[in-house]
């Protein structure tokens, strides 16, 4: 499917027997709904099972899983991409191997299957595909071809983890590793304007951790926001502009135009350029910081300075809202939604004391209250990490040390004051009289959500929901 000359061959490669892989069709459909969706429940009036966990709706009808086409109201036989993943991989193994290899996850089938057109792509700057060297898009360079729904030979619609059909893009491999390298992610999205991060996620394993982190009602272990952030960081490091519609992209391009050699602009190519230096990336961030207050929602300030706020849900499936500002319906993304994505929990150096009898803290004054326990200090530490990270990103320096015995707001304003001092000494051109922007920070906190002064809300490396419930519930 993924190869331009072999699309129909792959789509027609799987019969009903290969889908069921030795089991009965009914057993496979039942397993697909009950184990992959986990939200299917027998109907009270019919033996048909109906499940809806994402944009799509499926049912078990006579032992066969079916998907409802929302446009014509017709039910079609369906199979999950995960169920035929091994067959997709096996089919491409005979076609060749990547010259520079591809990153793979812990599971044997968490790999990127072979794609002939990408055989010579590599992660190193000297090994990039030609489309990554191109500075600005030109008419005819990007495909505008919208693909059909991907189906098997027998007409089974191939579904993603949200019960939506996988689209038959020829430009991307049939299977993609959960740890796919950033240059390839960017290249995929440049090849066809219709390819969104959701389409790339659709070809990844449902749960590459195999630890039950996804259960239909929980969060996706592969966060769409993290994939988007990986691409954003790659572009920033490499001196690239985004080819999509993203907040902040105009300022980024203006800065890159100012440092690109004239020969690169004349050739519309960064092939003769280099990765940006750390101070250049910091200057690029300073050109954008504080430019988009209209994206926040007004909220009463809990400190002595006004800020706008947005909220991060701690209970819902909110990868797009807290990741990198991704709106997968139109490809919108914050170009500098930087950089709160950490795939591994940080070593916070704060002791855990489960023996402390912690009283619930009044959330109305939590931000201004001095910590009453080690658990309270731990929460404050994690809430300050996005502020510290933005300080590092914008200044290329470590933030000042803060006293963990002080309140969240006291520690926040120490960091903000240091940033304002840096701003005064390193004002970007054109902002000589501008007020120093506000670093990302918490405006309010309740058991169910954290309200921030920035949009999109930052990603915190650890799940704080249980800790917040313990202290504020």
C-alpha positions as CSV (number, residue, x, y, z in Angstrom):
1,X,0.0,0.0,0.0
2,X,2.7,2.4,1.0
3,X,4.7,2.1,-2.2
4,X,3.7,4.3,-5.2
5,X,3.9,1.4,-7.7
6,X,2.6,-1.3,-5.4
7,X,-0.3,0.3,-3.6
8,X,-3.0,-2.1,-4.8
9,X,-0.7,-5.2,-4.3
10,X,-0.5,-4.5,-0.6
11,X,-4.1,-3.6,-0.2
12,X,-5.0,-6.8,-1.8
13,X,-2.6,-9.0,0.1
14,X,-4.8,-10.1,2.9
15,X,-7.7,-12.5,2.6
16,X,-10.1,-13.4,5.4
17,X,-7.9,-16.3,6.3
18,X,-4.8,-14.1,6.8
19,X,-6.7,-11.7,8.9
20,X,-8.0,-14.4,11.2
21,X,-4.6,-16.2,11.2
22,X,-6.0,-19.6,12.0
23,X,-8.8,-18.5,14.4
24,X,-12.4,-18.3,13.4
25,X,-13.6,-15.0,12.0
26,X,-16.0,-14.7,15.0
27,X,-13.2,-15.2,17.5
28,X,-11.1,-12.6,15.9
29,X,-13.8,-10.0,15.7
30,X,-14.8,-10.6,19.3
31,X,-11.2,-10.3,20.4
32,X,-10.8,-7.1,18.4
33,X,-13.7,-5.4,20.0
34,X,-13.4,-6.7,23.5
35,X,-9.6,-6.5,23.9
36,X,-8.7,-3.6,21.7
37,X,-11.7,-1.4,22.3
38,X,-12.5,-2.6,25.9
39,X,-15.6,-0.4,25.7
40,X,-17.8,-2.8,23.8
41,X,-20.9,-4.0,25.8
42,X,-23.6,-6.4,24.7
43,X,-26.8,-4.6,23.6
44,X,-29.8,-5.2,25.7
45,X,-32.1,-5.7,22.7
46,X,-29.8,-7.4,20.2
47,X,-26.8,-9.8,20.1
48,X,-25.0,-7.1,18.1
49,X,-22.2,-5.4,20.0
50,X,-21.7,-1.7,19.2
51,X,-18.6,0.3,20.3
52,X,-17.7,4.0,19.9
53,X,-14.4,5.1,21.4
54,X,-13.2,7.7,18.9
55,X,-14.5,9.2,15.8
56,X,-15.7,5.8,14.5
57,X,-18.4,3.4,15.3
58,X,-18.0,-0.4,15.1
59,X,-20.2,-3.4,15.9
60,X,-20.1,-7.2,16.0
61,X,-22.6,-8.5,13.6
62,X,-22.9,-12.3,13.1
63,X,-19.4,-12.8,14.4
64,X,-17.9,-10.1,12.2
65,X,-16.5,-6.7,13.2
66,X,-18.0,-4.0,11.1
67,X,-17.4,-0.2,10.7
68,X,-20.1,2.4,10.1
69,X,-19.4,4.8,7.2
70,X,-20.8,8.0,8.6
71,X,-21.4,9.5,5.2
72,X,-23.6,6.8,3.7
73,X,-24.8,4.9,6.8
74,X,-23.4,1.6,5.4
75,X,-21.7,-1.0,7.7
76,X,-18.5,-2.5,6.2
77,X,-16.4,-5.4,7.5
78,X,-13.4,-4.1,9.4
79,X,-10.1,-5.2,10.9
80,X,-7.6,-3.3,13.1
81,X,-4.3,-2.3,11.7
82,X,-2.6,-4.0,14.7
83,X,-4.2,-7.3,13.6
84,X,-2.5,-7.4,10.2
85,X,0.7,-5.5,11.3
86,X,2.9,-8.6,11.2
87,X,1.7,-9.5,7.7
88,X,2.4,-6.0,6.5
89,X,5.9,-6.2,7.8
90,X,6.5,-9.6,6.3
91,X,5.4,-8.6,2.9
92,X,7.9,-5.7,2.7
93,X,10.8,-7.7,4.0
94,X,11.5,-9.2,0.6
95,X,11.5,-5.8,-1.1
96,X,14.8,-4.5,0.5
97,X,16.3,-2.9,3.5
98,X,17.0,0.6,4.5
99,X,20.6,1.7,3.8
100,X,20.9,3.6,7.1
101,X,18.5,1.5,9.2
102,X,15.5,2.7,11.2
103,X,14.9,3.0,15.0
104,X,12.8,0.3,16.5
105,X,11.0,-0.1,19.8
106,X,11.2,-2.9,22.4
107,X,8.6,-5.1,20.7
108,X,9.6,-7.2,17.7
109,X,7.0,-5.6,15.4
110,X,7.5,-2.0,16.6
111,X,9.4,-1.2,13.5
112,X,9.1,0.9,10.3
113,X,8.4,-1.4,7.4
114,X,10.4,-1.0,4.2
115,X,9.4,1.7,1.7
116,X,11.4,1.5,-1.6
117,X,11.2,5.3,-2.2
118,X,12.8,5.9,1.2
119,X,15.6,3.3,0.9
120,X,18.4,5.9,1.1
121,X,17.0,8.2,3.7
122,X,19.1,8.7,6.8
123,X,18.9,10.7,10.0
124,X,22.1,12.5,9.6
125,X,21.9,15.9,7.9
126,X,24.0,14.6,5.0
127,X,21.5,11.7,4.5
128,X,18.2,13.6,4.4
129,X,15.8,13.2,1.5
130,X,15.8,16.2,-0.9
131,X,12.5,17.6,0.4
132,X,14.0,18.3,3.8
133,X,16.7,20.6,2.3
134,X,14.1,22.7,0.5
135,X,13.5,25.9,2.5
136,X,10.1,27.0,1.2
137,X,7.5,24.9,-0.6
138,X,7.1,25.4,-4.3
139,X,4.1,24.6,-6.4
140,X,4.2,21.0,-7.6
141,X,6.6,19.8,-4.9
142,X,3.9,18.7,-2.5
143,X,1.3,16.2,-3.4
144,X,-2.4,17.3,-3.0
145,X,-3.7,13.8,-3.7
146,X,-6.2,12.7,-1.1
147,X,-6.1,9.0,-0.8
148,X,-9.0,6.5,-0.4
149,X,-9.7,4.5,2.7
150,X,-7.3,1.6,3.0
151,X,-8.9,-1.8,2.6
152,X,-7.9,-5.4,2.2
153,X,-8.6,-7.6,-0.8
154,X,-11.8,-8.8,0.7
155,X,-13.0,-5.3,1.4
156,X,-12.1,-5.1,5.1
157,X,-11.7,-1.5,6.2
158,X,-8.5,-1.1,8.1
159,X,-9.1,0.8,11.4
160,X,-6.9,2.8,13.7
161,X,-7.0,2.9,17.5
162,X,-10.0,5.2,17.5
163,X,-12.1,3.1,15.1
164,X,-11.4,5.5,12.3
165,X,-10.3,4.2,8.9
166,X,-6.6,4.3,8.0
167,X,-6.1,6.3,4.8
168,X,-4.2,4.6,2.0
169,X,-1.3,7.1,1.7
170,X,1.4,5.9,-0.7
171,X,4.0,8.2,0.7
172,X,4.4,6.6,4.1
173,X,5.4,3.0,5.1
174,X,2.7,0.5,5.9
175,X,3.9,0.3,9.6
176,X,5.8,3.0,11.5
177,X,7.8,2.5,14.7
178,X,6.7,4.4,17.8
179,X,10.2,5.7,18.0
180,X,10.4,6.9,14.4
181,X,13.2,9.5,13.9
182,X,12.2,13.1,13.7
183,X,13.6,13.8,10.1
184,X,11.3,11.1,8.7
185,X,8.2,12.5,10.5
186,X,8.8,15.9,9.0
187,X,9.5,14.4,5.5
188,X,6.2,12.4,5.6
189,X,4.2,15.5,6.3
190,X,6.0,17.4,3.6
191,X,5.3,14.8,0.9
192,X,1.5,15.2,1.0
193,X,-0.4,18.1,2.4
194,X,-3.1,15.7,3.6
195,X,-0.8,13.6,5.8
196,X,-1.5,14.6,9.4
197,X,0.1,13.3,12.6
198,X,-3.0,11.2,13.2
199,X,-2.3,9.3,9.9
200,X,1.2,8.5,11.1
201,X,-0.1,7.4,14.5
202,X,-2.5,5.1,12.8
203,X,0.4,3.0,11.5
204,X,2.0,2.6,14.9
205,X,1.4,-0.1,17.5
206,X,-1.6,0.5,19.7
207,X,0.5,-0.1,22.8
208,X,4.2,-0.3,22.2
209,X,4.8,-0.7,25.9
210,X,2.7,-3.9,26.1
211,X,1.9,-2.8,29.7
212,X,-1.8,-2.1,29.3
213,X,-1.4,1.6,29.3
214,X,-4.2,2.0,26.7
215,X,-7.6,0.5,27.4
216,X,-10.1,2.4,25.3
217,X,-11.0,4.8,28.1
218,X,-7.5,5.8,29.0
219,X,-4.8,7.8,27.4
220,X,-2.8,6.9,24.3
221,X,0.7,5.7,25.3
222,X,2.0,7.5,22.1
223,X,0.9,11.1,22.5
224,X,0.2,12.9,19.3
225,X,1.5,16.1,21.0
226,X,4.9,14.3,21.6
227,X,5.2,13.4,17.9
228,X,4.4,17.0,17.0
229,X,6.9,18.3,19.5
230,X,9.6,16.0,18.0
231,X,9.0,17.5,14.6
232,X,9.1,21.1,16.0
233,X,12.4,20.6,17.8
234,X,13.9,19.0,14.7
235,X,12.9,22.0,12.6
236,X,14.3,24.5,15.2
237,X,17.6,22.6,15.5
238,X,17.9,22.2,11.7
239,X,17.0,25.8,10.6
240,X,13.8,24.8,8.9
241,X,10.5,26.6,8.6
242,X,7.2,24.8,8.9
243,X,5.3,24.2,5.7
244,X,1.9,24.1,7.5
245,X,-0.2,26.7,9.2
246,X,1.2,27.2,12.6
247,X,1.1,30.0,15.1
248,X,4.4,31.8,15.3
249,X,5.7,30.5,12.0
250,X,5.9,34.0,10.5
251,X,8.3,35.2,13.2
252,X,10.4,32.0,12.9
253,X,10.8,32.5,9.2
254,X,11.7,36.2,9.6
255,X,14.5,35.2,12.0
256,X,15.8,32.4,9.8
257,X,15.8,34.7,6.8
258,X,18.0,37.0,8.8
259,X,20.7,34.4,9.4
260,X,20.5,32.2,6.3
261,X,23.4,32.8,3.8
262,X,22.2,34.5,0.6
263,X,23.1,31.5,-1.5
264,X,20.6,29.4,0.5
265,X,17.8,31.9,-0.1
266,X,18.8,32.1,-3.8
267,X,18.7,28.3,-4.1
268,X,15.7,27.9,-1.8
269,X,17.8,25.2,0.0
270,X,19.4,24.7,3.3
271,X,21.8,22.0,2.0
272,X,24.8,24.4,2.4
273,X,23.6,25.5,5.8
274,X,24.1,23.9,9.2
275,X,22.3,23.2,12.5
276,X,21.5,26.2,14.5
277,X,23.8,27.1,17.4
278,X,22.3,27.2,20.9
279,X,22.3,31.0,21.1
280,X,20.5,31.2,17.8
281,X,17.7,28.9,18.9
282,X,17.4,31.0,22.1
283,X,17.1,34.1,20.0
284,X,14.5,32.5,17.8
285,X,12.4,31.7,20.9
286,X,12.8,35.3,22.2
287,X,11.4,36.6,18.9
288,X,8.1,34.7,19.6
289,X,7.6,34.6,23.3
290,X,4.6,36.5,24.6
291,X,3.3,37.2,21.1
292,X,0.1,35.3,21.3
293,X,-1.8,36.3,24.5
294,X,-5.1,36.1,22.5
295,X,-4.9,32.3,22.6
296,X,-5.5,32.2,26.3
297,X,-8.8,32.6,28.1
298,X,-9.2,35.4,30.6
299,X,-9.2,34.4,34.2
300,X,-8.8,36.2,37.5
301,X,-5.2,36.5,38.5
302,X,-4.2,34.7,41.7
303,X,-1.0,36.7,42.1
304,X,-0.3,40.4,41.8
305,X,0.2,40.3,38.0
306,X,-2.5,39.8,35.3
307,X,-2.2,36.6,33.2
308,X,-4.6,34.8,30.8
309,X,-5.2,31.1,31.3
310,X,-6.0,27.9,29.6
311,X,-6.7,24.5,31.3
312,X,-5.1,21.1,31.1
313,X,-7.5,18.3,32.0
314,X,-6.0,15.7,34.2
315,X,-8.6,13.1,33.5
316,X,-9.6,13.3,29.9
317,X,-7.9,12.2,26.7
318,X,-6.2,15.6,25.9
319,X,-3.0,14.8,24.0
320,X,-3.6,17.4,21.4
321,X,-4.5,20.2,23.9
322,X,-1.5,19.7,26.1
323,X,1.0,18.5,23.6
324,X,2.1,20.9,21.0
325,X,-1.1,22.7,20.1
326,X,-2.0,20.2,17.4
327,X,-5.3,20.4,15.7
328,X,-5.2,17.4,13.5
329,X,-8.3,18.5,11.6
330,X,-6.4,21.2,9.8
331,X,-2.8,20.6,10.7
332,X,-2.4,23.7,12.9
333,X,0.4,23.6,15.4
334,X,2.2,26.1,17.6
335,X,5.6,26.5,16.1
336,X,7.2,27.3,19.5
337,X,5.1,25.2,21.8
338,X,8.4,24.3,23.5
339,X,9.5,22.1,25.1
340,X,7.6,20.3,27.8
341,X,7.7,16.9,26.4
342,X,9.8,14.4,28.3
343,X,9.3,10.8,27.5
344,X,10.8,9.6,30.7
345,X,9.9,11.0,34.2
346,X,12.4,13.4,35.4
347,X,14.6,12.6,38.4
348,X,13.2,15.3,40.6
349,X,15.4,14.7,43.7
350,X,12.5,15.2,46.0
351,X,12.0,12.6,48.7
352,X,8.7,10.7,48.9
353,X,7.3,10.4,52.4
354,X,4.2,8.2,52.4
355,X,4.2,8.2,56.2
356,X,3.3,11.9,56.4
357,X,-0.4,12.5,57.3
358,X,-1.0,15.2,54.8
359,X,-4.1,17.3,55.4
360,X,-6.0,18.5,52.3
361,X,-4.8,21.9,51.2
362,X,-7.4,24.7,50.4
363,X,-7.0,25.1,46.7
364,X,-8.0,28.7,46.8
365,X,-4.7,29.6,48.4
366,X,-2.6,26.6,47.3
367,X,-0.3,28.6,45.0
368,X,0.5,31.1,47.7
369,X,0.7,28.6,50.6
370,X,4.1,27.5,51.9
371,X,4.5,23.7,51.6
372,X,3.3,21.8,54.7
373,X,4.8,18.4,53.7
374,X,7.3,16.7,51.4
375,X,4.5,15.7,49.1
376,X,3.4,19.3,48.9
377,X,7.0,20.3,48.0
378,X,7.0,17.5,45.4
379,X,3.9,18.9,43.7
380,X,5.3,22.4,43.6
381,X,8.5,21.2,42.2
382,X,6.8,19.5,39.3
383,X,4.5,22.4,38.6
384,X,7.6,24.7,38.3
385,X,9.4,22.5,35.9
386,X,7.7,24.0,32.8
387,X,8.7,27.4,34.0
388,X,12.3,26.3,34.4
389,X,12.3,24.6,31.0
390,X,11.1,27.7,29.2
391,X,13.7,29.8,31.0
392,X,16.4,27.4,29.8
393,X,15.0,27.4,26.3
394,X,14.8,31.2,26.0
395,X,18.1,32.1,27.7
396,X,20.3,29.0,27.2
397,X,21.0,29.2,30.9
398,X,19.9,27.3,34.0
399,X,17.3,29.1,36.0
400,X,18.1,30.4,39.5
401,X,17.8,28.0,42.4
402,X,14.7,28.4,44.5
403,X,13.8,27.6,48.1
404,X,11.6,24.5,48.2
405,X,10.1,25.6,51.5
406,X,8.5,28.7,49.8
407,X,5.2,28.7,48.0
408,X,4.7,28.0,44.3
409,X,4.2,31.7,43.5
410,X,7.2,32.8,45.6
411,X,9.5,30.5,43.6
412,X,7.8,31.3,40.3
413,X,8.5,35.0,40.7
414,X,12.1,34.4,41.5
415,X,12.5,32.7,38.2
416,X,10.4,35.3,36.4
417,X,12.5,38.2,37.9
418,X,15.7,36.5,36.7
419,X,14.2,36.2,33.2
420,X,13.2,39.9,33.2
421,X,16.8,40.8,34.0
422,X,18.0,38.6,31.1
423,X,15.4,40.2,28.8
424,X,16.6,43.7,29.7
425,X,20.1,42.7,28.7
426,X,19.2,40.8,25.5
427,X,16.2,42.4,24.1
428,X,15.4,41.2,20.5
429,X,15.6,43.7,17.7
430,X,12.3,45.5,17.4
431,X,11.3,44.9,21.0
432,X,13.4,47.5,22.7
433,X,10.5,49.1,24.5
434,X,8.3,46.0,24.9
435,X,7.3,44.7,28.3
436,X,9.2,41.5,29.3
437,X,6.9,38.5,28.5
438,X,5.6,36.2,31.2
439,X,7.0,32.7,31.5
440,X,4.6,29.8,31.5
441,X,3.0,29.3,35.0
442,X,0.1,27.9,36.9
443,X,-2.9,30.2,37.5
444,X,-5.2,27.9,39.3
445,X,-5.3,24.3,40.4
446,X,-8.2,22.0,41.4
447,X,-8.4,18.2,41.7
448,X,-9.6,17.8,38.1
449,X,-7.4,20.3,36.2
450,X,-4.5,22.7,36.2
451,X,-5.0,26.2,34.6
452,X,-2.0,27.7,32.9
453,X,-1.3,31.2,31.6
454,X,-0.3,29.8,28.1
455,X,-1.9,28.0,25.2
456,X,-1.3,25.2,24.6
457,X,-0.7,24.0,28.2
458,X,2.7,22.5,28.8
459,X,3.2,18.7,29.1
460,X,4.5,17.6,32.5
461,X,6.7,14.5,32.5
462,X,4.8,12.7,35.3
463,X,1.2,12.0,36.0
464,X,0.2,14.4,38.8
465,X,-3.5,13.5,39.1
466,X,-3.1,11.2,42.1
467,X,-0.8,13.6,43.9
468,X,-3.2,16.5,43.3
469,X,-6.1,14.4,44.5
470,X,-4.2,13.5,47.6
471,X,-3.4,17.1,48.5
472,X,-6.4,18.9,47.1
473,X,-9.2,16.3,46.9
